């Protein structure tokens, strides 16, 4: 079993920055995909970013189009942690952000791929 615990959410003005952290514990392996999804009120949970082992030598990062150039995902393999640096935040980024993990190699870009979820952390961006 894998446990994911997020931290770093909060309230920020438009244009500001936040950094989310997620600590993974339990039976985790370096090839697991780790990443972030978000869910705004009345909307479906959507992919934000993920960092995935490419099956050979390195990790790759994937982003949804709306956050490219503003968000950056990173991973510390030794600490079993994943981070999401969010810059130039917009009101439409307001949502509960969930850390996610996938046991299989390959891009974790849909909720159906996710095997483990964190409890979520609220991010609110005021205009």
SVG drawing of the C-alpha trace seen along z (x, -y; Angstrom):
<svg xmlns="http://www.w3.org/2000/svg" viewBox="-21 -40 41 42">
<polyline fill="none" stroke="black" stroke-width="0.4" points="0.0,0.0 1.1,-3.5 0.3,-6.6 0.5,-10.1 0.4,-13.2 0.2,-16.7 1.1,-20.0 1.6,-23.6 -1.8,-24.7 -3.3,-28.0 -4.7,-31.4 -2.7,-33.5 -3.4,-36.5 -3.5,-36.2 0.1,-36.3 1.5,-34.8 3.2,-31.5 2.7,-28.4 4.7,-25.2 3.0,-21.9 4.8,-19.0 3.8,-15.3 5.4,-12.7 5.0,-9.1 5.4,-6.3 4.8,-2.6 5.6,-0.2 6.9,-2.7 9.4,-2.2 11.4,-4.6 9.6,-3.7 6.2,-4.7 4.7,-7.7 4.0,-10.6 2.0,-13.6 -0.9,-16.0 -4.5,-16.2 -7.0,-18.9 -10.7,-19.2 -12.7,-22.5 -16.2,-22.7 -18.7,-21.2 -16.0,-19.9 -14.4,-16.6 -10.9,-15.8 -8.3,-16.7 -4.7,-16.0 -2.2,-18.8 1.3,-17.3 3.2,-14.1 6.7,-12.8 7.2,-9.4 10.1,-6.9 10.6,-6.4 11.5,-2.8 15.1,-3.3 17.3,-6.0 15.4,-9.1 12.2,-10.7 9.9,-12.7 7.5,-15.4 4.1,-15.9 1.8,-18.9 -1.7,-19.8 -1.7,-22.6 -3.2,-25.2 -0.2,-25.1 2.7,-24.8 5.2,-27.5 3.8,-28.3 4.0,-25.1 7.0,-22.9 7.0,-19.4 10.0,-17.8 10.8,-14.7 13.3,-13.7 13.7,-9.9 15.7,-9.5 13.1,-11.2 10.2,-9.7 8.7,-13.2 7.2,-15.1 6.8,-18.8 4.7,-21.2 6.0,-24.8 3.1,-26.9 3.9,-30.4 1.8,-33.1 -1.3,-31.6 -4.7,-32.5 -8.2,-32.4 -9.0,-29.4 -6.3,-27.4 -8.4,-27.4 -9.1,-23.8 -8.3,-20.9 -5.0,-19.5 -4.4,-15.8 -1.2,-14.0 -1.3,-10.7 0.8,-7.6 0.7,-5.0 2.4,-1.6 2.7,-1.1 5.4,-2.5 3.9,-5.1 2.3,-8.6 -0.1,-9.1 -2.3,-11.6 -5.8,-10.3 -7.5,-9.6 -8.1,-6.0 -4.3,-5.4 -4.0,-6.4 -3.6,-3.6 -3.2,-5.9 -4.5,-9.3 -3.6,-11.7 -6.3,-13.5 -6.0,-16.8 -4.9,-20.3 -6.9,-23.4 -5.4,-26.1 -7.4,-29.3 -6.3,-32.1 -8.1,-35.4 -8.5,-38.0"/>
</svg>
